[in-house]
Amino acid sequence: MRGEYPPKIATGTITRGLAVSLAPVGDFAALGERWRALEARADASFFQSWTWTGCLAAERFPDPVLLAAEAEGETVALALFNRRGGWRGETLFLGESGAAGLDSPFIEHNGPLIARGWEDRVMPALLGGALRGAIAGGRTAAGRWAWGRGLVLSGVPPALEMALRAAGAVTRRVAERVSPFLTLPGPPLLDRVSANTRYQIRRAERRYAAAGPLEVTRAGAVAQAWEWLEAMAALHQAGWQARGKPGAFAEPFFGRFHRELIARALPQGACDLLRITAGGRIVGFLYNLIREGRVLSYQSGFDYAGAGGHEKPGLVCHHLAVERYRQAGYQVYDLLAGESRYKSSLADSAATLLWLEAAALRSVRGRVMAARGWVSGGGARGHRKEIIQTFGASSFPPLTSS
């Protein structure tokens, strides 16, 4: 496995000879070639790959803007945004559209795609360009002159927040989530979990084994994976709706996106649809995304309705999947963001992911964020002091309760 997990992001220092540009995207096929060429030289998560980013891109990015950095005759960084405008100016959404339906495929481990070894050198100029750079073609969203550009960055590491602030941004944490994961090399999972978790898994597997041997099967073709995706969706929806929640597949675009993603990823070995059975009985399904030895447990569906006493389909399915990947030489089993008892029971490590809004410190948007205390890590006081030193105390715009 190359690189770090999660991939490295640093604040760095500005490098001479670095050219940063913002431009509309007119040809997604050409961008895909450029993106994959850089991807081969980067330590990227699955969510930074073109397999994910390019999936239904023309639909997900109706007003696409590409942030690019060039140095030494080659591309060293790329980031794809969607632009949305309003009376308060334009906002660039990193790897997302900014529309709830189109963003129902949840993104995590997000960030600019940066060539290996360039993280320190490119980040300040790259983020500065995103915050303040002119977009080629001169078209601006209404109100930009009065308010300033905003950035929305979902599922990014805390180091990106630090890099934004080093680039002259104020940042607001909309959400902070723990992303538990398990390092796979080492002893079997049951030798690592607590005695209580080990007992629950063994007891559940004995109950299931009474119906027949427990087996994990991978969908071998796209058509079969689509069939299992539908079966998984039915179990997923039933489980969530029983708890009064809509479920991920309630949004039609979610299922359509993942059908297309499976068609792109399965032939490359970049995703798995796993079916777990006990004899002829279905225990559940797991839908996993895969990149460079890292397995991302993205979605699942378990037969809770048919589970008997002490049968725990989620724990059983994850245990069997972990052992399958561990024995095959994979490195990480990532349970992704969100707190859940089964995740804390299985994981041995965790990353922190942030959902951020950002604006340039010297923009009206940034000054309002600082004035209202909408900045991360208790930093409002420091930002307010810097703004007063730059603009004077009267620079804060009047605020209303609306």
N, C-alpha and C positions, 0 to 999 in steps of 0.2 A: 504494500500500500504506500503510495507516494504522499508526501506532504503531511499536513496536520489535520486533526479533526477536533473542532470545526476548522475550516480553512482560515489561514492567517489574514488578519486585517490590521494595519498599523497606521498611525498618524503620519509618520515620516517627515521628510523635508522635500522642498520643491527641487526638481531636477532641471537643469538647463537643457535646452534642445527638445523639450517635451511640448508637443502641439496638441491642445485639447479642443475639440469641436462638438457642437450640438447641431444636429441636422435632421430634418424629416426623413422618414424611411419611405422609399418609393418601390423597392423591390425586395420582398422578403426572401426570395430564393437566393439572391446575391448576398443578402445579409447572412443567411444560413451558412453559406460557404465560408464567409469571413469569420463567423462566430465559431464554427467547428475547427477552423485552423487555429484560432486562439485557444479554444478549449483544450486542444491537444497539448498546449504548453502551460496550462494552468492547473492549480489545485482547486477544482470546482466541486460543489455539491451537485446532486442530481437536479436541483431546482435552478441551478445556473447553467445547465446544459441546454443545448439547442433542442434536444429531445423534448424537454419540458417547455422551454421558452418559445420554441417555434410551433408548438402544437396549437392549431387554430389561431395562429398569430394575427392574421388579417382581421379576424372577428374580435379577438380580445384586445387589440390595440388599434382602435379606429382612428386615432390621431397620434401615430407613433413618432417618437423622437429618440434618436440614437446619440448617446454620449460616447465619444471615442477619444483615445489618447494614442498618439503616434510618437515613436522615438527610434532613432537609429535605423530608420527605413522600414520599420515594421509596426504593426498594431500591438500595443501592450495592454490596452484595457478597453472594454466595451460594457455599456449598460443600456438596456432598452427600457424606455419610459412610455407611458401613455399620457398625453396632455389633455387636461380638462380646464375649461375657462369659466369665469363667472364675473360678477361685478367686483369681486375682491381680487381679481387677477387670476393668473394661471397657476395650476398645480401639476407637477410631474409625479406620476406614480411609478415606482421602480418595480418592474416585472409584473405589474397589475394594470387593470383598466380603470379602476376607481368606481366601477359599477358593481353593485352587490351580486347580481346574477352571474356576470362574467368572472367575478373573483371567487365564486363558490369553490373552485378547485384551490384549496388552501395552500398558500406558499409559505415555506419555512427555509431556514439556512440560505437566505437571500443575500444578495450583494452584487456589486460590480464584478465582472469577470476580468481577472488581472493575471497577466503572464507571471509565471513562477519567477521569483526573485525581484519582481518590480513592485511588490506591495508597498514597501516603505517609500519608494521614490515617486510613485505616481499618485498616491492618494490625495494629498492636499490640493494639487492642481485639478485633479479629476472632480473632486467634490466642489471646489470653487467654481469650476465651469458649470456644474449642475445648478448651483445656487444663483450664479450671476451672469453666465455666458449668454451671448446673443444666439438665437436659433437662426440658422442659415435660412434665407428667404425673406426674413424681415417680418413675417406674420406674427402678430402678438394677440393675446387674448384680451378681451375688454377689461379695462380697469388695471392693467398691469402697471401703468405709469404711476398709479396712485397707491398701490398696495404692495406690489412685489411678488416674486415667485415663491411658491411653497413646494416642498418635497414631502412625499409620503413613502416611507420605507418600512415594509412589513416583514417580520420574521428575520431580523438582522442581528448579528452579534453585538454585544455592548461596545466592542472596540470601534465599530462604525460610528456609534454616537460620539465617542471621543474624537474620532477623526473629523466628523462634521463640525464639532465645536472648535477644533484646531484650525479648520478652514474658514472660520468666521460665521458660524451658524448658531442660532438658538434652537434648541431641540425640546420637544415635548414627548414624554413617554405616554402613549395612548394605552399600551398594555405591556406587561412583562410576564413571560411564561417560561417555566422550566421544561427542558426537553431531555428526559431521561434516556440513557442508552447503556448497552451492555457490551463490554469488550469480549469478543468471542474466543480468541486464543486462550487456552488454559483448560482447567478441569471441566467436566460436565456441569451443566447448570445446577442440577440437584445437589452437587457438592458445594455450591456457593451460596445458595439462598438460605433463608432462615429455616429453623427446624419446623416452624408452623407452616411455612409455604411449601416446603418439601413434603410434609405429611399430607397437605391438601391436594397437591398434584398427584402423588402416588395413590391416594385413596380414590380420586376422581378417575384416574387411568385404569385402576382395577375395575371400577364400576362399568366403564365403557367397554373394557376388554371382554366383559361377559357377553356382549353382543357380537364379538368377533375381533380380530386383530386390529389395532390402531395403525392406520396407514396415512402417509402424506403423499399426495400425487400432485405433480405440476402440470398445468395445462400445456400441451405440446404445440398447439397451433392457435392462431388468432381466433378462428371461429369457435374453438372450444373455450378459449379464455373469455370471449364475449358471453357465451352461454353461462359460464360460471360467474361472471360479473353480475348477470341478471339474477342468478340464484343468491349470490351474496347480498345484492341490493335488497332483495325481498326479506332476508333474515335481518339485515341491518335496520331497515325501516320498521319492521315489526318490533324489534327490541327497543328502538328509540321512541316510537309512538306509544308503546306500553308505558313509558315513563313520562308521557306528555310532551315529548320533544318532536320536532318535525323530521329530523334525520337528514343526513347529507344529500341523499338522492331525491329529496323533495323538490330541489331546484333542477329542472330538466337539463340545463346546460352542464351540470356536474356529470351526469351520466354520459352525455354526448362527448364531453371533453375526454373522459377516461376511456371511452371506446376508441377514440382516435389515438390517444396516448398509447394504449395497448398495441394498436396496429403499428405504431412507430417503434415501440420499445421492446416488445416481446421477441421479434426476430433478431434483435441485437443482444439478447440476454440481459436487457436493462430493466426488466420487470418480471415478476412471477405472480401467477394466480395459483394458489395452493388450496387443494381440497383435502380436508382431514375427515376420515371416516373410521367407524368402528364396525367391522363387518359391512353390511349394506346400509348402515345408518350414517347420515351426515352429521358430523359434530360442528363443522364450521368451515369458513373460507377466510384466507388471508390474501390481501393484495399488497405486494411489496415492490418498491422501487429500488433499483440497484445501480451503484456506480463505484468502481474501483474498490471492491471489497467491502463496501458499506451497504447494508440492507436497511431500507427505510420502511417501517411497518406503517403504511399509509392508510389503509382502510381494511375493514373486516366485517364479517357477518357470522353470528353464532346462533345455534339453535337453542335459545334459552327456553322456548316454549316446550320443547321435547325433552329437556334435561331433567333427570330425576334427582332425588335427594343426594346431595354431596357431589353431583356431577358439575364440574366447572369448565364449560366448553372453552372459555377464553384462555384460562391458564393452561389447559391441555394443549390447545392449538399453538399457543406461543412457545410452550416448552418443546413440542415436537419440531417446530420450525427452527428454533434456536439450535437444537442439536443437529438438525440437517445442515444448517449453514456452518456451524462450528466444525463439523467433521469434513465439510467441503473446503475449509481453509479461508472462509470469509473472516473479516476483521471486526466489524461493528454491527450490532443489531440495534437500530435506533428506533425507539418507541415514539419519537416526535413529541411536539409540544402538547401540554395539557396535563394537569394533575389527575392521577387515578391510582387507586390502591394497587392494582395489578402491576402498574408500571414501576412503582416504588418497590414492589416485592421482587421484581425480576432484574432491575437495573443495578449497575454498580457505579455509575457515573452520571453526570447530568451537565448539560450546557444551558445557558440562559439566552433566550431570544427576546428581542424588543420589537415593538410596533411603534414607529416614530413618526412625528411630523417635524419638519425643520424649515427654517427661513433664514435668510441673511440677516445678521445682527443689525445692519444699518438700513434695512428696509422697514417700511411702516408695519408690515406684517410681523417682522421680528421684534420691533419695539413694542407692539401691542402684546405679543406673547410674553415678553419679559415683564411688561407692566402688570399683567394679570397673574404673574407667577406661573405661567404655563411652560416651565422649562424643567429639564430633568435634573435629578440628583441634587436638589436644593440649590440650583445654580441661579435662581432668579435674582438674588441679591447682587451677585457679581456682574451679571449682565446689565442690571439696572444702573449700577455704578459706572460701568463702561459707557453706557448710552448717555448718561448725564455728563460725563467727562467729554464726550464727543459732540453732543448736540445741545447740552444745557437741560436744566430741569424742566423747562417749558416744552421740551420736545415730545413729551408723552401725550398722545392724543386723548381727548376726553372720551371716557368710557360710559356706556349706559348699561342698564340691567338687561336690555333686550339682546 
